[in-house]
Amino acid sequence: MIAYFLAVDFMNFTYRANPCAQNVPVPVVMRRGSFSYFDEKMGTGFDLGVRLVKEGSLKAGTRQAVVVIACDFPVGGTAAAYAFDERGNTAVLLANVATANWGADWGAGPDSIHVRFANHLLYVDQCGSTACDVRKVTTYALRGPKLTALSSRRARPPPSGR
């Protein structure tokens, strides 16, 4: 068995962007994939967590990663998928490539965001509506130092049980 170690430890990383930035206006310093913040104005706490780290390559000799971070509110939450360009033991934010929002009885959580790397492309699949009855699929490529959307389409999700 071959063990693969990440060059950048996204579970123990400082994120300058987060999905609940209005309520968590500070850099998020994740430790073991978790971070908590108490918003004095709202009188409530917010828990953030890394839900997914997916790595791949968008160009020969490079390494990229997509990190899905969820921000749980007292009822519901929001999540975002951030694409990073890995450079040694650090990473540079390229773009926010997906979002998810949910409440007690509506929306879809962070597990509704799907990403994969293949043939030097990044494929991002996310809910295209609050009911998640339509999916938004976007294909990205690295063009110079920038992440560029090549195509975006809406698709119906497969029937349940497939």
BAFI-3210 file (N, C-alpha, C; in Angstrom, 3 decimals, decimal comma, padded with zeros to 6 digits):
// residues 162
n [1|2|3|4|5|6|7|8|9|10|11|12|13|14|15|16|17|18|19|20|21|22|23|24|25|26|27|28|29|30|31|32|33|34|35|36|37|38|39|40|41|42|43|44|45|46|47|48|49|50|51|52|53|54|55|56|57|58|59|60|61|62|63|64|65|66|67|68|69|70|71|72|73|74|75|76|77|78|79|80|81|82|83|84|85|86|87|88|89|90|91|92|93|94|95|96|97|98|99|100|101|102|103|104|105|106|107|108|109|110|111|112|113|114|115|116|117|118|119|120|121|122|123|124|125|126|127|128|129|130|131|132|133|134|135|136|137|138|139|140|141|142|143|144|145|146|147|148|149|150|151|152|153|154|155|156|157|158|159|160|161|162]
n.u [000,846|000,553|001,095|-000,259|000,739|-000,470|000,799|000,044|-001,561|-004,727|-006,502|-005,420|-005,045|-004,934|-007,634|-008,521|-010,859|-014,281|-017,397|-019,280|-018,677|-019,725|-020,581|-018,404|-015,845|-013,082|-009,777|-009,998|-008,768|-008,179|-008,091|-007,431|-009,473|-011,567|-013,246|-014,363|-016,475|-017,659|-020,207|-020,539|-022,391|-024,660|-025,027|-024,542|-023,039|-020,831|-019,968|-017,377|-016,232|-014,038|-015,200|-014,556|-011,669|-010,212|-007,809|-005,876|-004,577|-004,362|-002,737|000,230|002,814|001,794|-000,187|-003,407|-006,154|-009,436|-011,404|-014,032|-015,838|-017,903|-020,267|-021,923|-024,931|-027,014|-029,509|-029,550|-027,301|-024,382|-022,263|-019,154|-017,133|-013,775|-011,223|-007,800|-004,406|-001,708|001,426|004,245|004,485|002,391|-000,666|-002,544|-005,460|-007,645|-010,339|-013,836|-015,757|-018,208|-021,354|-023,526|-026,600|-028,676|-031,538|-033,568|-035,600|-035,229|-033,261|-029,900|-027,175|-023,537|-022,671|-023,862|-022,284|-020,167|-016,984|-014,464|-011,328|-010,086|-008,284|-006,784|-008,742|-011,248|-014,192|-017,211|-020,050|-023,094|-026,010|-028,524|-030,675|-032,738|-034,328|-032,874|-033,529|-032,526|-029,350|-026,232|-023,593|-020,257|-017,340|-013,895|-010,700|-007,166|-005,778|-003,001|-002,224|-004,825|-008,058|-010,362|-013,689|-014,890|-017,220|-020,709|-023,562|-026,996|-028,607|-030,874|-031,128|-030,249|-032,868|-034,088|-032,586|-030,792]
n.v [-001,181|002,187|005,218|008,433|011,663|014,873|017,884|020,362|020,929|020,989|020,614|021,765|024,742|028,191|030,000|032,634|033,304|032,462|030,620|031,947|034,671|037,198|036,866|035,727|037,401|037,112|035,735|032,266|029,869|026,776|023,839|020,538|020,385|021,949|024,894|027,421|030,228|033,035|035,263|038,351|040,438|039,106|037,320|034,601|031,438|030,114|027,289|026,046|023,812|021,602|019,805|018,374|017,519|017,621|016,658|017,382|017,779|020,508|021,252|020,162|019,429|020,925|021,358|021,236|021,942|021,383|022,605|021,993|023,885|024,067|026,090|026,063|027,237|028,217|027,202|025,546|026,407|027,263|026,592|026,447|025,828|025,987|026,632|025,958|026,768|024,810|025,436|024,266|024,054|025,734|027,439|029,092|030,946|030,359|030,524|030,743|028,042|026,753|026,693|026,056|026,164|025,894|025,236|024,450|022,964|023,075|023,304|022,097|020,417|020,587|018,205|018,078|019,203|018,290|017,356|016,768|015,864|015,480|014,623|017,043|018,911|020,496|019,431|020,574|020,001|021,095|022,015|023,548|024,952|025,912|023,761|021,728|020,372|020,700|020,465|022,180|022,112|022,722|023,222|023,627|025,108|025,603|028,536|030,046|031,832|031,769|030,440|029,283|029,260|026,931|025,823|025,754|024,165|023,265|020,529|017,831|015,988|012,493|010,002|008,984|006,270|005,340]
n.w [000,000|-000,836|000,724|000,435|000,932|001,601|000,248|001,145|004,134|004,417|006,447|008,620|008,384|007,399|006,408|004,375|003,184|003,726|003,958|005,543|005,895|006,627|009,225|010,377|010,479|010,460|009,778|009,211|011,181|010,803|012,726|012,809|010,974|011,968|013,242|015,415|016,072|017,833|017,346|018,496|017,984|016,998|018,998|018,939|018,078|015,516|013,695|011,811|009,290|007,546|004,900|002,650|000,804|-002,224|-004,482|-007,445|-010,790|-012,915|-014,897|-016,423|-014,154|-012,098|-009,097|-007,799|-005,568|-004,305|-001,776|000,363|002,522|005,308|006,988|009,846|011,065|013,869|013,013|010,145|007,412|005,448|002,671|000,895|-001,967|-002,486|-004,789|-004,943|-005,748|-005,347|-003,973|-003,234|000,206|000,660|-000,299|-002,838|-003,172|-005,813|-006,754|-005,786|-006,325|-005,989|-004,200|-001,395|000,305|003,188|005,265|008,122|006,931|004,178|001,137|000,329|001,826|002,410|001,279|-001,134|-003,011|-005,552|-006,739|-009,209|-010,631|-013,881|-016,767|-016,809|-016,199|-014,177|-012,754|-011,562|-009,712|-008,604|-006,637|-008,540|-007,789|-004,974|-004,192|-005,206|-007,489|-009,899|-011,356|-011,447|-013,582|-013,964|-015,870|-015,457|-016,285|-015,980|-016,902|-017,582|-014,672|-013,763|-012,902|-015,148|-016,285|-018,495|-019,479|-018,639|-017,506|-017,059|-015,513|-015,059|-012,049|-011,615|-011,396|-008,153|-006,404|-008,251]
ca.u [000,000|001,300|000,422|-000,060|000,654|-000,742|001,839|-000,599|-002,489|-005,918|-007,221|-004,736|-004,724|-005,618|-008,465|-008,866|-012,259|-015,112|-018,769|-020,127|-017,758|-020,383|-020,659|-017,071|-015,019|-011,665|-009,212|-010,414|-007,598|-008,665|-007,264|-008,087|-010,655|-012,639|-013,050|-015,582|-016,437|-018,860|-020,544|-021,069|-023,571|-025,807|-025,145|-024,576|-021,789|-020,783|-018,980|-016,925|-015,501|-013,642|-016,016|-013,963|-010,458|-009,989|-006,635|-005,642|-003,681|-005,000|-001,682|001,406|003,761|001,122|-001,087|-004,491|-007,064|-010,714|-011,749|-015,402|-015,947|-019,278|-020,485|-023,200|-025,614|-027,878|-030,478|-029,124|-025,913|-023,923|-020,980|-018,518|-015,987|-012,703|-010,132|-006,487|-003,213|-000,720|002,793|005,063|003,673|001,389|-001,681|-003,106|-006,861|-007,941|-011,732|-014,943|-016,323|-019,543|-021,963|-024,720|-027,275|-029,753|-032,203|-034,086|-036,465|-035,029|-031,887|-029,020|-025,956|-022,250|-022,489|-024,460|-021,228|-019,298|-015,881|-013,505|-010,295|-009,846|-007,703|-006,383|-009,935|-011,971|-015,638|-017,913|-021,479|-023,752|-027,436|-028,813|-031,861|-032,884|-034,891|-031,876|-034,165|-031,697|-027,928|-025,398|-022,314|-019,308|-016,015|-012,858|-009,324|-006,179|-005,253|-001,995|-002,419|-006,239|-009,011|-011,323|-014,834|-014,987|-018,630|-021,624|-024,859|-027,937|-029,046|-031,750|-030,426|-030,798|-033,958|-033,651|-032,382|-029,789]
ca.v [000,000|003,444|006,320|009,715|012,757|016,170|018,888|021,381|020,312|021,829|020,420|022,665|025,771|029,461|030,389|034,062|033,351|031,413|030,754|032,804|035,777|038,321|036,550|035,308|038,342|036,933|034,552|031,019|029,032|025,414|022,870|019,247|020,583|022,638|026,259|027,997|031,680|033,585|036,589|039,155|041,201|038,202|036,561|033,179|030,877|029,496|026,226|025,803|022,562|021,126|018,636|017,624|018,004|016,823|017,175|016,951|018,645|021,166|021,533|019,346|020,014|021,721|020,639|022,061|021,284|022,016|022,383|022,374|024,317|024,306|026,972|025,682|028,235|027,529|026,449|025,606|026,746|027,573|025,960|026,904|025,056|026,897|026,029|026,482|026,353|024,433|025,862|023,746|023,801|026,787|027,407|030,389|030,826|030,664|030,937|030,033|027,339|026,221|027,039|025,324|026,811|025,060|025,570|023,272|022,160|023,437|023,359|020,928|020,676|020,562|016,954|018,233|019,711|017,210|017,825|015,748|016,259|014,483|015,151|018,438|019,739|020,391|019,348|020,921|019,717|021,628|022,274|024,742|025,583|025,615|022,412|020,819|019,576|020,959|020,508|023,059|021,444|023,668|022,680|024,647|024,827|026,583|029,316|030,891|031,707|031,913|029,369|029,775|028,393|026,608|025,610|025,588|023,714|022,788|019,169|017,201|014,906|011,163|009,588|008,339|004,824|005,002]
ca.w [000,000|-000,907|001,410|-000,227|001,887|000,984|000,430|001,970|005,082|004,419|007,709|009,553|007,399|007,618|005,260|004,357|002,733|004,308|003,470|006,390|006,182|007,298|010,643|010,817|009,707|010,778|009,119|009,846|011,436|011,022|013,433|012,612|010,149|012,694|013,738|015,992|016,242|018,456|016,830|019,604|017,535|016,891|020,227|018,622|017,579|014,197|013,603|010,453|009,171|006,224|004,588|001,541|000,144|-003,437|-005,183|-008,812|-011,557|-014,052|-015,868|-016,118|-013,213|-011,071|-008,194|-007,312|-004,635|-004,007|-000,378|000,698|003,912|005,726|008,136|010,448|011,882|014,827|012,204|008,746|007,175|004,106|002,364|-000,342|-002,457|-002,895|-005,556|-004,578|-006,469|-004,343|-004,281|-002,135|001,396|000,786|-001,353|-003,228|-003,563|-007,216|-006,930|-005,155|-007,478|-005,717|-002,921|-000,967|001,431|003,687|006,513|008,821|006,066|002,774|000,637|000,388|002,575|001,718|000,536|-002,467|-003,894|-006,022|-007,582|-009,658|-011,578|-014,926|-018,013|-016,565|-016,047|-012,920|-012,948|-010,332|-009,802|-007,416|-006,811|-009,335|-007,205|-003,555|-004,056|-005,762|-008,532|-011,075|-011,026|-012,265|-013,813|-014,555|-016,170|-015,315|-016,692|-015,543|-018,027|-016,927|-013,226|-013,429|-013,135|-016,127|-016,561|-019,918|-019,802|-017,525|-018,004|-016,047|-015,812|-014,067|-011,351|-011,949|-010,487|-006,899|-006,482|-009,266]
c.u [000,884|000,486|000,758|-000,254|000,466|000,419|001,311|-001,611|-003,705|-006,774|-006,638|-004,173|-005,483|-006,312|-008,836|-010,313|-013,009|-016,562|-019,689|-019,335|-018,428|-020,450|-019,325|-016,060|-013,520|-011,103|-009,592|-009,189|-008,107|-007,621|-008,028|-009,427|-011,798|-012,229|-014,385|-015,379|-017,743|-019,057|-021,239|-022,344|-024,811|-026,030|-025,224|-023,232|-021,950|-019,659|-018,658|-016,141|-015,168|-014,421|-015,415|-012,688|-010,221|-008,826|-006,533|-004,695|-004,426|-004,005|-000,466|002,354|003,127|000,229|-002,130|-005,330|-008,351|-011,072|-013,178|-015,433|-017,414|-019,289|-021,873|-023,700|-026,402|-028,979|-030,057|-027,654|-025,639|-022,561|-020,448|-017,365|-014,979|-011,623|-008,836|-005,429|-002,164|000,672|003,681|004,179|002,674|000,412|-002,234|-004,534|-007,030|-009,362|-012,653|-015,681|-017,711|-020,030|-023,151|-025,280|-028,432|-030,293|-032,719|-034,899|-036,345|-033,546|-031,123|-027,705|-024,691|-021,999|-023,119|-023,460|-020,312|-018,227|-015,037|-012,546|-010,140|-009,310|-007,363|-007,559|-010,526|-013,458|-016,306|-019,402|-022,105|-025,239|-027,619|-030,039|-031,937|-033,406|-033,936|-032,495|-033,481|-030,261|-027,235|-024,031|-021,403|-017,957|-015,014|-011,526|-008,431|-005,604|-004,279|-002,185|-003,893|-007,049|-010,113|-012,438|-014,921|-016,438|-019,427|-022,969|-025,714|-028,431|-029,970|-030,946|-031,017|-031,925|-033,384|-033,524|-031,376|-028,412]
c.v [001,234|004,527|007,618|010,818|014,068|017,117|020,012|020,662|021,219|021,636|021,307|023,818|027,040|029,882|031,857|034,270|032,222|031,656|031,603|034,029|036,959|038,102|036,119|036,152|038,234|035,787|033,304|030,119|027,635|024,605|021,558|019,410|021,322|024,033|026,739|029,482|032,123|035,005|037,370|039,893|040,322|037,395|035,062|032,727|030,233|028,469|025,990|024,502|022,236|019,841|017,776|018,311|017,062|017,461|016,607|017,918|019,193|021,516|020,711|020,102|020,876|020,827|021,629|021,241|022,087|021,607|022,868|022,660|024,599|025,205|026,655|026,797|027,484|026,706|026,610|025,922|027,084|026,905|026,558|025,972|026,041|026,119|026,740|025,955|026,064|024,807|025,471|023,442|024,919|026,685|028,803|030,162|031,243|031,198|030,166|029,370|026,742|026,696|026,121|026,054|025,936|025,614|024,287|022,369|022,521|023,383|022,063|021,313|020,554|019,292|017,011|018,800|018,545|017,793|016,634|016,384|015,141|015,193|016,641|019,403|019,501|020,429|019,593|020,761|020,198|021,810|023,573|025,469|025,186|024,209|021,339|019,875|019,788|021,036|021,495|022,389|022,423|022,982|023,825|024,143|025,918|027,237|030,338|030,727|031,717|030,656|029,937|028,764|028,184|026,428|025,460|025,178|023,278|021,412|018,693|016,119|013,562|010,816|008,897|006,836|004,395|005,023]
c.w [000,000|-000,221|000,689|000,795|001,135|001,248|001,313|002,845|005,225|005,663|008,812|008,731|007,758|006,333|005,391|003,902|003,428|003,914|004,338|006,844|006,875|008,797|011,234|010,028|009,955|009,935|009,914|009,960|011,806|011,773|013,406|011,894|010,807|013,128|014,279|016,224|016,878|017,958|017,948|019,206|017,483|018,163|019,988|018,058|016,216|014,200|012,140|010,420|007,733|005,974|003,486|001,090|-001,027|-004,183|-006,581|-009,491|-012,763|-015,149|-015,460|-015,186|-012,136|-010,229|-007,692|-006,332|-004,563|-002,591|-000,157|002,197|004,200|006,952|008,666|011,341|012,955|014,127|010,751|008,608|005,731|003,904|001,068|-000,671|-003,014|-003,629|-005,192|-005,536|-005,402|-004,838|-003,118|-000,951|001,673|-000,376|-001,576|-003,705|-005,016|-007,375|-006,000|-006,307|-007,227|-004,357|-002,647|000,244|001,872|004,989|007,138|007,900|004,582|002,427|000,811|001,053|001,749|000,922|-000,852|-003,482|-004,252|-006,935|-008,018|-010,643|-012,589|-016,164|-017,924|-016,573|-014,665|-013,239|-011,598|-010,575|-008,496|-007,681|-007,581|-008,853|-005,737|-003,329|-004,558|-006,797|-009,884|-010,594|-011,955|-012,362|-014,558|-014,724|-016,161|-015,849|-016,130|-016,785|-017,457|-015,428|-012,805|-013,731|-014,021|-016,320|-018,067|-020,346|-018,525|-018,105|-016,825|-016,484|-014,706|-013,348|-011,744|-010,969|-009,254|-007,122|-007,529|-008,686]
res [m|i|a|y|f|l|a|v|d|f|m|n|f|t|y|r|a|n|p|c|a|q|n|v|p|v|p|v|v|m|r|r|g|s|f|s|y|f|d|e|k|m|g|t|g|f|d|l|g|v|r|l|v|k|e|g|s|l|k|a|g|t|r|q|a|v|v|v|i|a|c|d|f|p|v|g|g|t|a|a|a|y|a|f|d|e|r|g|n|t|a|v|l|l|a|n|v|a|t|a|n|w|g|a|d|w|g|a|g|p|d|s|i|h|v|r|f|a|n|h|l|l|y|v|d|q|c|g|s|t|a|c|d|v|r|k|v|t|t|y|a|l|r|g|p|k|l|t|a|l|s|s|r|r|a|r|p|p|p|s|g|r]
***
